[in-house]
Amino acid sequence: MIKVAVTGAGGRISSKIIKTILKQEDMEVVAVIGAPNTPLEGKDLGEVMGAEKIGIPVTGAQRLADILNETKPDVLVDFTIANAAVGTIRTAAECGVNVVVGTTGLSDEQMTLITESIEENNIKAVISPNMAVGVNVFFKIIKDLAKILSDYDIEIIEAHHKHKVDAPSGTACKAYEIIADERGRADELGRVNDASCVCGRQGMVGARSPEEIGVHAVRGGDIVGDHTVLFAGEGERLEIIHRAGSRQAFVTGAIKAVRYVDVNAPEGKISAMADVLGIK
């Protein structure tokens, strides 16, 4: 039985993850963590989700280390916000708890802190800006096409609901990194040259340069997540599109990641969803 702790108590995606874990025969929820000093602290998880009591109280993040040491989960799942996730991951690592992270908007500096903590504490980790299975197949396709259609112009368009706070989306940024790397725009350390990234255009910007990769963000309504990569050549264009109709797509991938990180993931290293799905 895989013992799982979940952060983001009361959040939409975290609630879906918890409900899905509760249906798995090989998993159990042992801890649920909310924001520091959350008003939900001490309330039963079942009641928070509008169901019957299940005997698991919500714990505020100020007691994260204590609850991890008490419940000893095998894996902690985090789908929250970047600033909170960094501290959560480092605390989990120090407690020897493996992590599955779908939080987006992590900066390079934050990823450095996370990577160092995972390596130093020798835990297992899966971190991905999008855990939907289809999106990661989408990543594989655009990687291959970036090489095949090497002389085509590439534009990335993403659309999300009006409440999303970061732009471009983590998925769009990942798509850009994959394409830029495939086109040789990374240094010897694998760092992508952001000079080729053009986020939107306005005014007299001049003709498009061959090096540009456009990234455009759309916000409105309740769009769960749409991503398009446009390969435009002379006389034709090819569009690769992924549309998420429900957040359950992310949850399904997260469940796969929990199983992978518990059994197959290497210690002291960050794995990607491509590793989980075996499609690298």
Helices and strands as residue ranges (DSSP letters): E 2-7, H 12-22, E 27-34, H 45-48, E 58-60, G 61-63, H 64-71, E 75-78, H 82-94, E 98-101, H 108-121, E 124-127, H 133-148, E 153-160, H 170-182, G 194-196, E 197-199, E 213-219, E 225-233, E 236-244, H 248-263, E 269-271, H 273-277
